[in-house]
Amino acid sequence: MPSTLEVKCTDSDCELDMFEMHYTYDMPDSVTVGDFSCPYCGQTESLEEIVL
C-alpha cells in the first residue's frame, strides 16, 4: 500500500479541513509538510501534518 501523508489546513478562512497525499516513490527525508501548499486556499504556513 502506498505511503500517505495526512495534512490539515489551520487557516480560519479556509474551508478545507484535511486531505491525504499518497505517494508510491521514495520521498527524500528532507521533504516536509512545509514543502506543500493547501489545494484550496494555497497557503503553506497553515498546513500541519496529522499524526495518528
Residue pairs with C-beta under 8 A, 6 or more apart in sequence:
2 22
2 23
2 24
3 22
3 23
3 24
3 27
4 20
4 21
4 22
4 23
5 20
5 21
5 23
5 33
5 49
6 18
6 19
6 20
6 49
6 50
6 52
7 18
7 19
7 20
7 21
7 33
7 36
7 47
7 48
7 49
7 50
8 17
8 18
8 47
8 48
8 50
9 16
9 17
9 18
9 38
9 40
9 41
9 43
9 46
9 47
10 46
10 47
10 48
11 38
11 41
11 43
11 46
13 41
14 38
14 40
14 41
14 43
14 46
15 40
16 38
16 39
16 40
16 41
18 50
19 39
21 36
32 49
33 47
33 48
33 49
34 44
34 45
34 47
36 44
36 47
37 43
37 44
37 47
38 44
38 46
38 47
